Amino acid sequence: MEHRILHVEDNIDDVMLVALAFRKAGVKARLEVASDGGKAVAMLQNDLSATSMACILLDVKLPTISGLDVLAWLRSQPTLKRLPVIMLTSSLLPGDINRAYDLGANSYLVKPADLDSLVTLARTIDRYWLQTNTRPADQPAG
């Protein structure tokens, strides 16, 4: 089964590097990309199968709507609030880290500087989030 991952990232170089890292790591996942927070929200609102996504890789610093605001929006949506969100960002600001967890991020990962480390990170995401983690049921909470 091929997993779907929404990668929300405005830097095209980071989008290509993450895709390359996932391919090199042998991750069986289809990365769907939203280039800003507004596009991510629109995609998630319009995709009836969004609840079946394995997870979201979400940058903090995004145009139109920040990653933290996207996360807050996600957690307020009855059908999407349980979707695993992995912050994948270059921000090491304690305020960003704390706010992400306060808003319900499932993980906060800092983008590595080199491709080999990014491949290792892709394998870790695959191993934990796609192969090991047990997802909640695809139904809204009552």
Secondary structure, 3 states (H helix, E strand, C coil): CCEEEEEECCCHHHHHHHHHHHHHCCCCEEEEEECCHHHHHHHHHHCCCHHHCCEEEECCCCCCCCHHHHHHHHHCCCCCCCCCEEEEECCCCHHHHHHHHHCCCCEEEECCCCHHHHHHHHHHHHHHHHHHCCCCCCCCCC
